[in-house]
Amino acid sequence: TSSASVTPTATHHPVGEVTVSIDCPETVKITGGSRYFHVFVNITDVTDFDAAQYDISYDPKVIKVQDVLAGEIGDTLIPIEEWGYVPANTQGTLRIVNSVPKSPGVSGEGYLADIYFRVFGDPGESTDISFVEGFGEPEGYLMIGDNTGFEITSDWTDGSVTIE
């Protein structure tokens, strides 16, 4: 019998855990005439970020997406490669894909997207703005990837908004 010990080696690049969260106002006042507000998809403590894909659901009777703008981690622009509705042309579930081309990996914290919403609901109505897990093909469009092609373990935190 051999008395030598074997040291296991990692089969993939080790990744740190990050938090991806919906940062939205708790309430949106429409009495002053403005019916628009912004929601940020924040990310904290990411290392070597390269790409992301995620679905976000909301009640389209209460709010509707008007535009999705690029994010920023530190001083690095995080482009929106594409965004659209699932199913196509139907508000209620938004799919966003970020990609940082030719990047050595972006580290730090910031936001992946700035989502511009318009209020269609009445005062007193509310909606969750939630990440969708287990939706689409393949299942689960909640993914953050690093610059070596491996997934970064992430906690996903939802938000909600009430119309005043």
C-alpha angles and dihedrals in degrees: 000000000000119000094195116116123224121224112213118229125215115259092207141022110286113244133198125229118256134182121235112191143176107241108196136145114267089225135019116204113213096175091091092059100256113117097176134092141163130240121195125207097217126199127193135198097356121166124204094352114187110157145359139189124189143156123223125194129203138158107270091199087066104033137006132199114250100176144342118222132194122273133223135222110193104318094331121107112231104208125214104235090189143335134188147137128283108246095029117263092009120111117220104073121048123196118202127187121192124191131173104204120215091000125153085213129285120242132191134046137298134102136308098206144005108217117199113209133187121211116236097162130090128248110288095031120114140182137197115236100207142171111243116227122193096017127129133010117329093028117253118039095192104108137142117185135195130223093268094057098258127127118253112224107244141183112217119209124192131212140202138206134205124204117231 
